[in-house]
């Protein structure tokens, strides 16, 4: 007999909820400060100060490589930049996509695996930005981590389609659509170098999910032996 107390809607994974609350909570502080509702006159500069202190900078990254020095206050930027956004709208879009992708991925992956995908996507995005982007040194926002979850979703969908004998290429429709939108916006409103960090996050999330998905290790070993 079916349990009448079971919700027809799968709840959000707690780790996704926690990430969402962290992102939007920080953004709420910045927005309240910008409108003079918290922190007094100095609060207007909270966002700019946070970007300088916690955002990822290609210039800082290259300085570390050139000098062989990796102080904690700069190494943490590989993760902390994901929780600082340029505008409220920026944070809102990240939050909405995080909830959507986190719910889908959370139906298959464990809590720790979801967090791992987000972290790996975030770090991969920073590395790609630091290595290849010079003209736009600052990188902020959670999109690379979210694109990591999109990569995880794409892999899980790919496996499902292939197992049913369908065309696995259909799984890449979402990332193709999102990249096409970024291209159009870039052509209309000017180039935005953050697309590279997003794409790096996607591929990193896709790759790590091959291992993190249930049965991933066994599937990977079998594939390698077959090849």
ROGU-244038 format. One line per field, with one value per atom (N, C-alpha, C): residue in three letters; chain; atom name; z, x negated, y negated. Coordinates in pm, whole numbers, always signed. Layout:
<selums>
res <- [ALA	...]
chain <- [A	...]
atom <- [CA	...]
z <- [Z	...]
x <- [X	...]
y <- [Y	...]
</selums>
This chain:
<selums>
res <- [UNK	UNK	UNK	UNK	UNK	UNK	UNK	UNK	UNK	UNK	UNK	UNK	UNK	UNK	UNK	UNK	UNK	UNK	UNK	UNK	UNK	UNK	UNK	UNK	UNK	UNK	UNK	UNK	UNK	UNK	UNK	UNK	UNK	UNK	UNK	UNK	UNK	UNK	UNK	UNK	UNK	UNK	UNK	UNK	UNK	UNK	UNK	UNK	UNK	UNK	UNK	UNK	UNK	UNK	UNK	UNK	UNK	UNK	UNK	UNK	UNK	UNK	UNK	UNK	UNK	UNK	UNK	UNK	UNK	UNK	UNK	UNK	UNK	UNK	UNK	UNK	UNK	UNK	UNK	UNK	UNK	UNK	UNK	UNK	UNK	UNK	UNK	UNK	UNK	UNK	UNK	UNK	UNK	UNK	UNK	UNK	UNK	UNK	UNK	UNK	UNK	UNK	UNK	UNK	UNK	UNK	UNK	UNK	UNK	UNK	UNK	UNK	UNK	UNK	UNK	UNK	UNK	UNK	UNK	UNK	UNK	UNK	UNK	UNK	UNK	UNK	UNK	UNK	UNK	UNK	UNK	UNK	UNK	UNK	UNK	UNK	UNK	UNK	UNK	UNK	UNK	UNK	UNK	UNK	UNK	UNK	UNK	UNK	UNK	UNK	UNK	UNK	UNK	UNK	UNK	UNK	UNK	UNK	UNK	UNK	UNK	UNK	UNK	UNK	UNK	UNK	UNK	UNK	UNK	UNK	UNK	UNK	UNK	UNK	UNK	UNK	UNK	UNK	UNK	UNK	UNK	UNK	UNK	UNK	UNK	UNK	UNK	UNK	UNK	UNK	UNK	UNK	UNK	UNK	UNK	UNK	UNK	UNK	UNK	UNK	UNK	UNK	UNK	UNK	UNK	UNK	UNK	UNK	UNK	UNK	UNK	UNK	UNK	UNK	UNK	UNK	UNK	UNK	UNK	UNK	UNK	UNK	UNK	UNK	UNK	UNK	UNK	UNK	UNK	UNK	UNK	UNK	UNK	UNK	UNK	UNK	UNK	UNK	UNK	UNK	UNK	UNK	UNK	UNK	UNK	UNK	UNK	UNK	UNK	UNK	UNK	UNK	UNK	UNK	UNK	UNK	UNK	UNK	UNK	UNK	UNK	UNK	UNK	UNK	UNK	UNK	UNK	UNK	UNK	UNK	UNK	UNK	UNK	UNK	UNK	UNK	UNK	UNK	UNK	UNK	UNK	UNK	UNK	UNK	UNK	UNK	UNK	UNK	UNK	UNK	UNK	UNK	UNK	UNK	UNK	UNK	UNK	UNK	UNK	UNK	UNK	UNK	UNK	UNK	UNK	UNK	UNK	UNK	UNK	UNK	UNK	UNK	UNK	UNK	UNK	UNK	UNK	UNK	UNK	UNK	UNK	UNK	UNK	UNK	UNK	UNK	UNK	UNK	UNK	UNK	UNK	UNK	UNK	UNK	UNK	UNK	UNK	UNK	UNK	UNK	UNK	UNK	UNK	UNK	UNK	UNK	UNK	UNK	UNK	UNK	UNK	UNK	UNK	UNK	UNK	UNK	UNK	UNK	UNK	UNK	UNK	UNK	UNK	UNK	UNK	UNK	UNK	UNK	UNK	UNK	UNK	UNK	UNK	UNK	UNK	UNK	UNK	UNK	UNK	UNK	UNK	UNK	UNK	UNK	UNK	UNK	UNK	UNK	UNK	UNK	UNK	UNK	UNK	UNK	UNK	UNK	UNK	UNK	UNK	UNK	UNK	UNK	UNK	UNK	UNK	UNK	UNK	UNK	UNK	UNK	UNK	UNK	UNK	UNK	UNK	UNK	UNK	UNK	UNK	UNK	UNK	UNK	UNK	UNK	UNK	UNK	UNK	UNK	UNK	UNK	UNK	UNK	UNK	UNK	UNK	UNK	UNK	UNK	UNK	UNK	UNK	UNK	UNK	UNK	UNK	UNK	UNK	UNK	UNK	UNK	UNK	UNK	UNK	UNK	UNK	UNK	UNK	UNK	UNK	UNK	UNK	UNK	UNK	UNK	UNK	UNK	UNK	UNK	UNK	UNK	UNK	UNK	UNK	UNK	UNK	UNK	UNK	UNK	UNK	UNK	UNK	UNK	UNK	UNK	UNK	UNK	UNK	UNK	UNK	UNK	UNK	UNK	UNK	UNK	UNK	UNK	UNK	UNK	UNK	UNK	UNK	UNK	UNK	UNK	UNK	UNK	UNK	UNK	UNK	UNK	UNK	UNK	UNK	UNK	UNK	UNK	UNK	UNK	UNK	UNK	UNK	UNK	UNK	UNK	UNK	UNK	UNK	UNK	UNK	UNK	UNK	UNK	UNK	UNK	UNK	UNK	UNK	UNK	UNK	UNK	UNK	UNK	UNK	UNK	UNK	UNK	UNK	UNK	UNK	UNK	UNK	UNK	UNK	UNK	UNK	UNK	UNK	UNK	UNK	UNK	UNK	UNK	UNK	UNK	UNK	UNK	UNK	UNK	UNK	UNK	UNK	UNK	UNK	UNK	UNK	UNK	UNK	UNK	UNK	UNK	UNK	UNK	UNK	UNK	UNK	UNK	UNK	UNK	UNK	UNK	UNK	UNK	UNK	UNK	UNK	UNK	UNK	UNK	UNK	UNK	UNK	UNK	UNK	UNK	UNK	UNK	UNK	UNK	UNK	UNK	UNK	UNK	UNK	UNK	UNK	UNK	UNK	UNK	UNK	UNK	UNK	UNK	UNK	UNK	UNK	UNK	UNK	UNK	UNK	UNK	UNK	UNK	UNK	UNK	UNK	UNK	UNK	UNK	UNK	UNK	UNK	UNK	UNK	UNK	UNK	UNK	UNK	UNK	UNK	UNK	UNK	UNK	UNK	UNK	UNK	UNK	UNK	UNK	UNK	UNK	UNK	UNK	UNK	UNK	UNK	UNK	UNK	UNK	UNK	UNK	UNK	UNK	UNK	UNK	UNK	UNK	UNK	UNK	UNK	UNK	UNK]
chain <- [A	A	A	A	A	A	A	A	A	A	A	A	A	A	A	A	A	A	A	A	A	A	A	A	A	A	A	A	A	A	A	A	A	A	A	A	A	A	A	A	A	A	A	A	A	A	A	A	A	A	A	A	A	A	A	A	A	A	A	A	A	A	A	A	A	A	A	A	A	A	A	A	A	A	A	A	A	A	A	A	A	A	A	A	A	A	A	A	A	A	A	A	A	A	A	A	A	A	A	A	A	A	A	A	A	A	A	A	A	A	A	A	A	A	A	A	A	A	A	A	A	A	A	A	A	A	A	A	A	A	A	A	A	A	A	A	A	A	A	A	A	A	A	A	A	A	A	A	A	A	A	A	A	A	A	A	A	A	A	A	A	A	A	A	A	A	A	A	A	A	A	A	A	A	A	A	A	A	A	A	A	A	A	A	A	A	A	A	A	A	A	A	A	A	A	A	A	A	A	A	A	A	A	A	A	A	A	A	A	A	A	A	A	A	A	A	A	A	A	A	A	A	A	A	A	A	A	A	A	A	A	A	A	A	A	A	A	A	A	A	A	A	A	A	A	A	A	A	A	A	A	A	A	A	A	A	A	A	A	A	A	A	A	A	A	A	A	A	A	A	A	A	A	A	A	A	A	A	A	A	A	A	A	A	A	A	A	A	A	A	A	A	A	A	A	A	A	A	A	A	A	A	A	A	A	A	A	A	A	A	A	A	A	A	A	A	A	A	A	A	A	A	A	A	A	A	A	A	A	A	A	A	A	A	A	A	A	A	A	A	A	A	A	A	A	A	A	A	A	A	A	A	A	A	A	A	A	A	A	A	A	A	A	A	A	A	A	A	A	A	A	A	A	A	A	A	A	A	A	A	A	A	A	A	A	A	A	A	A	A	A	A	A	A	A	A	A	A	A	A	A	A	A	A	A	A	A	A	A	A	A	A	A	A	A	A	A	A	A	A	A	A	A	A	A	A	A	A	A	A	A	A	A	A	A	A	A	A	A	A	A	A	A	A	A	A	A	A	A	A	A	A	A	A	A	A	A	A	A	A	A	A	A	A	A	A	A	A	A	A	A	A	A	A	A	A	A	A	A	A	A	A	A	A	A	A	A	A	A	A	A	A	A	A	A	A	A	A	A	A	A	A	A	A	A	A	A	A	A	A	A	A	A	A	A	A	A	A	A	A	A	A	A	A	A	A	A	A	A	A	A	A	A	A	A	A	A	A	A	A	A	A	A	A	A	A	A	A	A	A	A	A	A	A	A	A	A	A	A	A	A	A	A	A	A	A	A	A	A	A	A	A	A	A	A	A	A	A	A	A	A	A	A	A	A	A	A	A	A	A	A	A	A	A	A	A	A	A	A	A	A	A	A	A	A	A	A	A	A	A	A	A	A	A	A	A	A	A	A	A	A	A	A	A	A	A	A	A	A	A	A	A	A	A	A	A	A	A	A	A	A	A	A	A	A	A	A	A	A	A	A	A	A	A	A	A	A	A	A	A	A	A	A	A	A	A	A	A	A	A	A	A	A	A	A	A	A	A	A	A	A]
atom <- [N	CA	C	N	CA	C	N	CA	C	N	CA	C	N	CA	C	N	CA	C	N	CA	C	N	CA	C	N	CA	C	N	CA	C	N	CA	C	N	CA	C	N	CA	C	N	CA	C	N	CA	C	N	CA	C	N	CA	C	N	CA	C	N	CA	C	N	CA	C	N	CA	C	N	CA	C	N	CA	C	N	CA	C	N	CA	C	N	CA	C	N	CA	C	N	CA	C	N	CA	C	N	CA	C	N	CA	C	N	CA	C	N	CA	C	N	CA	C	N	CA	C	N	CA	C	N	CA	C	N	CA	C	N	CA	C	N	CA	C	N	CA	C	N	CA	C	N	CA	C	N	CA	C	N	CA	C	N	CA	C	N	CA	C	N	CA	C	N	CA	C	N	CA	C	N	CA	C	N	CA	C	N	CA	C	N	CA	C	N	CA	C	N	CA	C	N	CA	C	N	CA	C	N	CA	C	N	CA	C	N	CA	C	N	CA	C	N	CA	C	N	CA	C	N	CA	C	N	CA	C	N	CA	C	N	CA	C	N	CA	C	N	CA	C	N	CA	C	N	CA	C	N	CA	C	N	CA	C	N	CA	C	N	CA	C	N	CA	C	N	CA	C	N	CA	C	N	CA	C	N	CA	C	N	CA	C	N	CA	C	N	CA	C	N	CA	C	N	CA	C	N	CA	C	N	CA	C	N	CA	C	N	CA	C	N	CA	C	N	CA	C	N	CA	C	N	CA	C	N	CA	C	N	CA	C	N	CA	C	N	CA	C	N	CA	C	N	CA	C	N	CA	C	N	CA	C	N	CA	C	N	CA	C	N	CA	C	N	CA	C	N	CA	C	N	CA	C	N	CA	C	N	CA	C	N	CA	C	N	CA	C	N	CA	C	N	CA	C	N	CA	C	N	CA	C	N	CA	C	N	CA	C	N	CA	C	N	CA	C	N	CA	C	N	CA	C	N	CA	C	N	CA	C	N	CA	C	N	CA	C	N	CA	C	N	CA	C	N	CA	C	N	CA	C	N	CA	C	N	CA	C	N	CA	C	N	CA	C	N	CA	C	N	CA	C	N	CA	C	N	CA	C	N	CA	C	N	CA	C	N	CA	C	N	CA	C	N	CA	C	N	CA	C	N	CA	C	N	CA	C	N	CA	C	N	CA	C	N	CA	C	N	CA	C	N	CA	C	N	CA	C	N	CA	C	N	CA	C	N	CA	C	N	CA	C	N	CA	C	N	CA	C	N	CA	C	N	CA	C	N	CA	C	N	CA	C	N	CA	C	N	CA	C	N	CA	C	N	CA	C	N	CA	C	N	CA	C	N	CA	C	N	CA	C	N	CA	C	N	CA	C	N	CA	C	N	CA	C	N	CA	C	N	CA	C	N	CA	C	N	CA	C	N	CA	C	N	CA	C	N	CA	C	N	CA	C	N	CA	C	N	CA	C	N	CA	C	N	CA	C	N	CA	C	N	CA	C	N	CA	C	N	CA	C	N	CA	C	N	CA	C	N	CA	C	N	CA	C	N	CA	C	N	CA	C	N	CA	C	N	CA	C	N	CA	C	N	CA	C	N	CA	C	N	CA	C	N	CA	C	N	CA	C	N	CA	C	N	CA	C	N	CA	C	N	CA	C	N	CA	C	N	CA	C	N	CA	C	N	CA	C	N	CA	C	N	CA	C	N	CA	C	N	CA	C	N	CA	C	N	CA	C	N	CA	C	N	CA	C	N	CA	C	N	CA	C	N	CA	C	N	CA	C	N	CA	C	N	CA	C	N	CA	C]
z <- [+0	+0	+0	-83	-94	+27	+76	+193	+154	+213	+177	+222	+312	+364	+277	+173	+85	-7	-12	-96	-243	-330	-474	-540	-469	-522	-443	-512	-445	-383	-254	-190	-245	-229	-272	-182	-238	-154	-57	+69	+167	+126	+61	+21	-83	-170	-271	-203	-108	-32	+42	+101	+176	+84	-35	-131	-176	-202	-245	-137	-13	+97	+118	+101	+117	+9	-114	-226	-211	-186	-178	-47	+59	+185	+173	+111	+88	-3	-107	-199	-129	-38	+36	+118	+178	+256	+167	+48	-45	-92	-126	-178	-72	+50	+158	+184	+179	+199	+88	-37	-151	-144	-86	-76	+57	+134	+259	+370	+359	+460	+565	+548	+647	+635	+748	+748	+735	+717	+705	+571	+567	+441	+382	+466	+416	+347	+371	+314	+162	+107	-38	-109	-44	-105	-68	-1	+43	-75	-181	-295	-360	-385	-448	-361	-230	-138	-137	-143	-143	-270	-383	-510	-504	-447	-437	-340	-235	-131	-160	-228	-245	-391	-483	-623	-678	-788	-851	-952	-948	-1035	-1115	-1246	-1331	-1298	-1264	-1231	-1104	-1004	-880	-907	-989	-1024	-1090	-1185	-1254	-1159	-1068	-969	-885	-845	-766	-845	-973	-1054	-1076	-1102	-1131	-1008	-890	-769	-689	-732	-659	-518	-496	-365	-375	-278	-282	-145	-105	+26	+36	+154	+173	+131	+156	+123	-27	-108	-252	-303	-241	-281	-258	-152	-124	-233	-314	-421	-522	-535	-627	-592	-467	-424	-386	-317	-262	-370	-488	-593	-632	-609	-647	-563	-450	-361	-364	-453	-470	-613	-628	-760	-793	-921	-965	-940	-950	-930	-865	-821	-766	-873	-995	-1105	-1133	-1132	-1151	-1049	-922	-815	-828	-869	-881	-989	-1104	-1212	-1167	-1099	-1048	-951	-860	-760	-823	-921	-986	-1060	-1134	-1206	-1111	-998	-897	-842	-812	-760	-863	-988	-1093	-1119	-1142	-1171	-1049	-932	-809	-782	-813	-792	-885	-1013	-1109	-1072	-1045	-1015	-882	-787	-655	-656	-763	-774	-796	-833	-860	-770	-757	-683	-534	-455	-310	-278	-153	-110	-131	-83	-94	-240	-326	-468	-535	-496	-552	-517	-390	-347	-420	-438	-507	-651	-718	-857	-861	-769	-765	-740	-646	-612	-729	-790	-902	-1019	-1048	-1155	-1127	-1000	-959	-975	-928	-937	-1083	-1161	-1302	-1377	-1345	-1408	-1377	-1251	-1211	-1283	-1290	-1357	-1504	-1572	-1714	-1732	-1646	-1654	-1627	-1525	-1489	-1595	-1662	-1762	-1894	-1936	-2072	-2083	-1975	-1984	-1919	-1995	-1943	-1947	-2053	-2072	-1968	-1913	-1813	-1690	-1608	-1503	-1394	-1360	-1246	-1287	-1206	-1224	-1093	-1099	-980	-1020	-921	-945	-949	-925	-914	-1041	-1155	-1279	-1312	-1296	-1326	-1244	-1117	-1034	-1082	-1119	-1172	-1304	-1387	-1513	-1485	-1373	-1332	-1308	-1243	-1222	-1354	-1449	-1581	-1650	-1630	-1683	-1623	-1490	-1423	-1478	-1492	-1547	-1688	-1768	-1906	-1909	-1823	-1820	-1778	-1671	-1623	-1728	-1799	-1906	-2022	-2053	-2159	-2129	-2006	-1967	-1978	-1935	-1941	-2086	-2172	-2313	-2381	-2358	-2421	-2371	-2242	-2186	-2246	-2295	-2357	-2509	-2561	-2704	-2782	-2712	-2778	-2815	-2888	-2929	-2812	-2763	-2648	-2673	-2799	-2832	-2787	-2771	-2725	-2587	-2509	-2374	-2374	-2485	-2492	-2545	-2560	-2613	-2520	-2388	-2292	-2297	-2292	-2294	-2428	-2535	-2666	-2670	-2612	-2607	-2524	-2408	-2319	-2382	-2448	-2514	-2631	-2700	-2811	-2761	-2646	-2587	-2549	-2490	-2453	-2578	-2687	-2811	-2864	-2862	-2911	-2825	-2693	-2604	-2623	-2647	-2671	-2797	-2901	-3027	-3014	-2933	-2920	-2821	-2712	-2604	-2572	-2654	-2630	-2572	-2600	-2558	-2406	-2353	-2211	-2192	-2135	-2126	-2028	-1950	-1850	-1913	-2041	-2105	-2097	-2098	-2092	-1956	-1849	-1715	-1703	-1761	-1757	-1831	-1947	-2027	-1957	-1893	-1817	-1701	-1635	-1526	-1575	-1693	-1751	-1776	-1844	-1876	-1750	-1651	-1526	-1453	-1449	-1385	-1456	-1589	-1669	-1638	-1638	-1618	-1479	-1376	-1240	-1209	-1277	-1255	-1310	-1406	-1457	-1343	-1247	-1132	-1014	-993	-875	-886	-1007	-1024	-968	-919	-867	-971	-930	-1021	-1119	-1095	-1189	-1204	-1087	-1091	-1170	-1140	-1208	-1358	-1392	-1534	-1606	-1539	-1600	-1618	-1518	-1529	-1642	-1651	-1756	-1895	-1905	-2033	-2072	-1975	-2002	-2042	-1974	-2009	-2148	-2180	-2312	-2422	-2395	-2495	-2505]
x <- [-85	+0	-88	-52	-133	-115	-225	-222	-162	-47	+17	-61	-158	-236	-355	-383	-496	-460	-546	-522	-537	-445	-455	-572	-628	-740	-865	-971	-1096	-1155	-1190	-1246	-1385	-1424	-1558	-1663	-1775	-1884	-1930	-1950	-1991	-2115	-2212	-2334	-2304	-2208	-2168	-2100	-2012	-1945	-2046	-2146	-2249	-2328	-2366	-2439	-2353	-2226	-2136	-2122	-2103	-2088	-2216	-2332	-2459	-2473	-2442	-2455	-2358	-2231	-2130	-2140	-2189	-2207	-2314	-2426	-2534	-2485	-2410	-2359	-2261	-2180	-2085	-2158	-2270	-2349	-2401	-2454	-2506	-2395	-2280	-2169	-2114	-2099	-2051	-2150	-2278	-2379	-2379	-2359	-2359	-2243	-2129	-2013	-2007	-2116	-2123	-2037	-1996	-1910	-1988	-2119	-2204	-2347	-2414	-2556	-2597	-2502	-2536	-2597	-2665	-2719	-2826	-2905	-3014	-2963	-2838	-2783	-2771	-2769	-2759	-2875	-2990	-3108	-3133	-3038	-3058	-3082	-3004	-3016	-3154	-3196	-3326	-3439	-3429	-3532	-3535	-3416	-3409	-3469	-3444	-3502	-3653	-3706	-3851	-3912	-3839	-3892	-3866	-3756	-3716	-3696	-3692	-3677	-3805	-3791	-3908	-3967	-4098	-4167	-4275	-4271	-4376	-4511	-4512	-4636	-4698	-4616	-4665	-4713	-4640	-4677	-4814	-4836	-4965	-5077	-5045	-5145	-5189	-5094	-5128	-5218	-5185	-5265	-5406	-5415	-5546	-5637	-5578	-5657	-5665	-5588	-5589	-5535	-5448	-5389	-5238	-5180	-5038	-4975	-4964	-4909	-4761	-4717	-4577	-4475	-4505	-4406	-4384	-4475	-4455	-4408	-4454	-4411	-4260	-4208	-4066	-3978	-4036	-3960	-3907	-3974	-3929	-3789	-3747	-3614	-3525	-3583	-3500	-3437	-3499	-3442	-3301	-3269	-3138	-3025	-3057	-2953	-2944	-3020	-3014	-2969	-2865	-2808	-2810	-2808	-2817	-2692	-2575	-2447	-2348	-2237	-2131	-2078	-2060	-2010	-2106	-2234	-2337	-2320	-2309	-2294	-2162	-2056	-1925	-1926	-1985	-1992	-2074	-2185	-2267	-2185	-2113	-2034	-1925	-1856	-1748	-1802	-1911	-1970	-2029	-2083	-2136	-2025	-1911	-1799	-1750	-1738	-1688	-1784	-1910	-2008	-2035	-2038	-2062	-1954	-1830	-1718	-1731	-1760	-1773	-1890	-2004	-2124	-2108	-2038	-2020	-1933	-1861	-1782	-1869	-1997	-2088	-2211	-2272	-2398	-2374	-2471	-2468	-2496	-2466	-2486	-2630	-2724	-2865	-2908	-2850	-2885	-2835	-2717	-2665	-2758	-2799	-2891	-3025	-3072	-3199	-3191	-3081	-3064	-3065	-2995	-2990	-3129	-3202	-3336	-3433	-3430	-3519	-3490	-3362	-3327	-3374	-3361	-3404	-3555	-3631	-3778	-3823	-3762	-3799	-3771	-3660	-3628	-3732	-3776	-3878	-4010	-4049	-4174	-4171	-4061	-4051	-4057	-3988	-3988	-4127	-4193	-4326	-4430	-4420	-4519	-4501	-4376	-4351	-4301	-4247	-4185	-4272	-4306	-4384	-4307	-4228	-4161	-4053	-3994	-3889	-3930	-4019	-4084	-3992	-3884	-3802	-3694	-3680	-3575	-3498	-3367	-3283	-3155	-3092	-2963	-2970	-2856	-2849	-2820	-2822	-2788	-2881	-3014	-3097	-3059	-3027	-2981	-2848	-2757	-2628	-2646	-2736	-2763	-2827	-2897	-2945	-2828	-2722	-2602	-2532	-2536	-2480	-2559	-2691	-2773	-2735	-2710	-2667	-2532	-2439	-2307	-2319	-2407	-2427	-2479	-2575	-2629	-2522	-2449	-2345	-2238	-2201	-2103	-2159	-2285	-2352	-2348	-2383	-2382	-2242	-2142	-2003	-1958	-1991	-1950	-2017	-2147	-2221	-2170	-2139	-2090	-1955	-1880	-1750	-1759	-1883	-1903	-1875	-1864	-1839	-1969	-1960	-2078	-2130	-2250	-2306	-2339	-2354	-2387	-2279	-2156	-2046	-2073	-2157	-2186	-2260	-2325	-2405	-2324	-2195	-2111	-2110	-2106	-2098	-2223	-2341	-2464	-2479	-2436	-2441	-2352	-2232	-2138	-2193	-2250	-2304	-2423	-2511	-2625	-2581	-2475	-2422	-2367	-2299	-2247	-2361	-2467	-2582	-2646	-2651	-2707	-2624	-2493	-2404	-2418	-2418	-2433	-2569	-2671	-2803	-2808	-2740	-2737	-2656	-2550	-2462	-2515	-2574	-2610	-2760	-2839	-2982	-3027	-3151	-3205	-3214	-3185	-3194	-3284	-3401	-3501	-3464	-3357	-3321	-3269	-3238	-3186	-3289	-3417	-3521	-3519	-3502	-3495	-3372	-3261	-3139	-3159	-3221	-3243	-3340	-3442	-3536	-3465	-3375	-3297	-3210	-3151	-3066	-3146	-3258	-3337	-3393	-3431	-3481	-3371	-3251	-3138	-3101	-3104	-3075	-3176	-3305	-3412	-3407	-3390	-3394	-3272	-3160	-3039	-3053	-3141	-3168	-3211	-3283	-3332	-3235	-3172	-3089	-2951	-2902	-2770	-2768	-2652	-2643	-2691	-2783	-2839	-2939	-2980	-3068	-3203	-3264	-3395	-3390	-3288	-3276	-3254	-3170	-3141	-3267	-3345	-3467	-3571	-3587	-3683	-3644	-3514	-3468	-3492	-3470	-3492	-3639	-3728	-3871	-3920	-3870	-3908	-3859	-3739	-3683	-3765	-3810	-3891	-4029]
y <- [+121	+0	-124	-220	-342	-431	-486	-574	-709	-747	-874	-996	-976	-1089	-1125	-1044	-1071	-1187	-1285	-1402	-1366	-1414	-1385	-1458	-1556	-1633	-1599	-1558	-1527	-1653	-1648	-1768	-1799	-1924	-1963	-1899	-1857	-1806	-1916	-1884	-1986	-2063	-1996	-2066	-2173	-2147	-2246	-2365	-2334	-2440	-2526	-2461	-2535	-2627	-2578	-2661	-2779	-2753	-2860	-2967	-2925	-3021	-3102	-3037	-3109	-3217	-3180	-3275	-3391	-3360	-3465	-3543	-3479	-3551	-3658	-3621	-3719	-3830	-3794	-3895	-3988	-3935	-4018	-4124	-4086	-4181	-4293	-4256	-4357	-4450	-4392	-4472	-4566	-4518	-4604	-4717	-4685	-4788	-4891	-4846	-4937	-5036	-4993	-5081	-5156	-5145	-5219	-5163	-5037	-4976	-4900	-4892	-4823	-4874	-4882	-4913	-5058	-5147	-5288	-5324	-5437	-5490	-5400	-5335	-5252	-5125	-5087	-4964	-4969	-5090	-5105	-5037	-5033	-4973	-4827	-4764	-4626	-4531	-4547	-4456	-4468	-4592	-4614	-4560	-4582	-4533	-4380	-4318	-4172	-4114	-4180	-4133	-4138	-4246	-4259	-4160	-4127	-4038	-3890	-3859	-3720	-3677	-3773	-3738	-3676	-3603	-3543	-3640	-3656	-3750	-3679	-3694	-3637	-3698	-3826	-3894	-3834	-3810	-3749	-3607	-3535	-3397	-3394	-3483	-3486	-3531	-3620	-3662	-3542	-3458	-3341	-3245	-3225	-3135	-3188	-3317	-3377	-3379	-3396	-3407	-3277	-3177	-3052	-3063	-3157	-3179	-3162	-3089	-3059	-3083	-3210	-3242	-3203	-3159	-3115	-3220	-3347	-3452	-3466	-3413	-3413	-3276	-3169	-3036	-3017	-3080	-3064	-3126	-3214	-3279	-3177	-3062	-2958	-2909	-2929	-2889	-3006	-3104	-3212	-3300	-3304	-3391	-3348	-3221	-3168	-3227	-3288	-3340	-3492	-3554	-3700	-3728	-3809	-3835	-3984	-4012	-4151	-4232	-4166	-4232	-4135	-4187	-4102	-4007	-4059	-3975	-3859	-3887	-3785	-3673	-3711	-3613	-3536	-3606	-3542	-3434	-3465	-3365	-3244	-3270	-3160	-3074	-3142	-3070	-2984	-3038	-2963	-2841	-2860	-2747	-2644	-2690	-2599	-2509	-2567	-2489	-2387	-2431	-2343	-2226	-2258	-2153	-2066	-2129	-2054	-1952	-1988	-1894	-1773	-1799	-1689	-1598	-1658	-1580	-1507	-1571	-1512	-1387	-1362	-1240	-1118	-1140	-1029	-1033	-1150	-1161	-1181	-1137	-1157	-1304	-1342	-1481	-1525	-1446	-1484	-1493	-1409	-1410	-1538	-1584	-1710	-1824	-1830	-1935	-1923	-1801	-1779	-1830	-1804	-1851	-2003	-2067	-2213	-2271	-2211	-2260	-2239	-2121	-2092	-2185	-2208	-2301	-2443	-2484	-2618	-2635	-2538	-2545	-2538	-2450	-2438	-2568	-2633	-2760	-2867	-2871	-2968	-2940	-2814	-2778	-2818	-2788	-2823	-2974	-3046	-3192	-3248	-3194	-3244	-3216	-3102	-3064	-3138	-3156	-3204	-3348	-3405	-3537	-3644	-3745	-3857	-3989	-4007	-4135	-4160	-4056	-4069	-3988	-4045	-3965	-3912	-3985	-3945	-3846	-3743	-3642	-3630	-3651	-3636	-3562	-3502	-3438	-3286	-3224	-3079	-3004	-3072	-3002	-2885	-2896	-2779	-2656	-2675	-2564	-2509	-2599	-2556	-2481	-2530	-2459	-2323	-2310	-2179	-2084	-2134	-2054	-2024	-2118	-2092	-1981	-1981	-1873	-1739	-1738	-1615	-1569	-1663	-1631	-1575	-1633	-1588	-1444	-1414	-1278	-1178	-1211	-1119	-1096	-1203	-1190	-1108	-1128	-1053	-903	-867	-726	-667	-745	-698	-677	-771	-760	-641	-627	-518	-382	-373	-247	-207	-306	-278	-267	-274	-262	-389	-502	-630	-698	-806	-882	-964	-930	-998	-1144	-1182	-1321	-1417	-1369	-1455	-1512	-1444	-1490	-1624	-1657	-1779	-1899	-1881	-1989	-2110	-2085	-2196	-2283	-2221	-2301	-2372	-2308	-2373	-2495	-2483	-2595	-2710	-2679	-2783	-2854	-2779	-2841	-2928	-2885	-2964	-3097	-3094	-3216	-3310	-3255	-3338	-3401	-3324	-3377	-3493	-3478	-3583	-3708	-3690	-3805	-3871	-3790	-3846	-3930	-3884	-3958	-4087	-4083	-4199	-4303	-4256	-4348	-4349	-4282	-4279	-4146	-4112	-3983	-3974	-3857	-3831	-3709	-3732	-3626	-3515	-3535	-3433	-3305	-3304	-3183	-3070	-3104	-3001	-2932	-3009	-2951	-2861	-2904	-2824	-2692	-2698	-2578	-2482	-2538	-2455	-2388	-2462	-2404	-2290	-2307	-2202	-2074	-2085	-1966	-1900	-1983	-1926	-1850	-1909	-1841	-1712	-1715	-1596	-1486	-1523	-1425	-1363	-1445	-1392	-1307	-1334	-1254	-1113	-1094	-959	-868	-925	-848	-854	-972	-991	-928	-905	-845	-704	-658	-520	-419	-334	-236	-293	-418	-486	-420	-382	-318	-187	-106	+23	+4	-92	-118	-166	-252	-304	-193	-106	+4	+100	+127	+218	+157	+27	-40	-38	-62	-62	+78	+180	+317	+355	+307	+338	+272	+146	+75	+137]
</selums>
